[in-house]
Amino acid sequence: MTYTIEWLPAAAQQLRKLEKPIQKRLVLAVARLGTEPRPPGIKALTGRPGALRLRVGDWRVVHEIHDSRLVVQVVAVAHRREIYDR
């Protein structure tokens, strides 16, 4: 099964603010979630039920997986020192 990737407006805006090479790395990593939504290394976030984080170097992608709709929803994108303050 293939999952659809949905970017929330806030996450898309955060992505656009980053440098192009970083954007490409993050978009490629998120695209891979469409075929394997729970790859090794994905971790649940404490204090935010249902939210998972994908590590891409020093960057983090917070997302939710909705199995009933086959959707991976990207909630936030930020540097590791900033993402957990949200």
C-alpha positions in Angstrom: 0.0 0.0 0.0 1.1 3.5 -0.8 0.4 6.3 1.6 -0.4 9.9 0.5 1.8 12.6 1.9 0.0 15.7 3.2 1.9 18.8 4.4 0.1 21.0 6.8 0.4 24.7 5.8 2.7 25.5 8.8 5.0 22.6 8.0 5.2 23.6 4.3 6.0 27.2 5.3 8.8 25.9 7.7 10.2 23.9 4.8 10.2 26.8 2.4 12.3 28.9 4.8 15.2 26.4 4.7 18.1 26.3 2.3 17.5 24.3 -1.0 19.8 21.4 -0.2 18.2 20.8 3.2 14.7 21.1 1.6 15.7 18.4 -0.9 17.0 16.0 1.8 13.8 16.5 3.9 11.4 16.1 0.9 13.1 12.9 -0.2 13.0 11.5 3.3 9.3 12.3 3.7 8.6 10.9 0.2 10.0 7.5 1.4 7.4 7.5 4.1 4.8 7.0 1.4 6.0 3.5 0.7 7.2 2.7 4.2 5.4 4.9 6.8 7.2 3.2 9.8 10.8 2.7 8.9 13.4 1.8 11.5 14.4 4.8 13.5 11.0 6.4 13.7 10.2 7.4 17.3 7.0 8.5 19.1 7.0 11.9 20.6 6.2 12.1 24.3 3.5 14.6 25.2 2.0 14.5 21.7 -0.2 11.4 21.2 0.0 9.9 17.7 2.9 12.1 16.6 6.1 10.5 15.3 9.5 12.1 14.5 11.7 11.3 11.6 15.4 12.2 12.0 17.2 13.5 8.9 20.6 14.6 10.0 20.2 17.5 12.4 16.7 18.1 11.2 13.4 16.6 12.5 10.1 16.0 10.7 7.1 15.6 13.0 4.3 13.6 11.4 1.2 11.6 12.0 0.2 8.4 10.3 -3.5 7.9 9.5 -3.8 4.2 8.5 -7.6 4.4 7.9 -7.1 7.0 5.2 -3.6 5.9 4.1 -2.2 9.3 4.8 1.1 10.5 6.3 0.5 14.1 7.5 3.6 16.3 8.1 3.0 18.5 11.1 6.3 20.4 11.6 9.9 20.6 10.2 12.7 22.2 12.2 16.3 21.8 13.5 16.7 19.4 16.4 17.4 22.2 18.9 14.1 23.9 18.0 11.6 21.2 17.2 10.9 19.9 20.8 10.0 23.4 22.0 6.9 23.5 19.9 
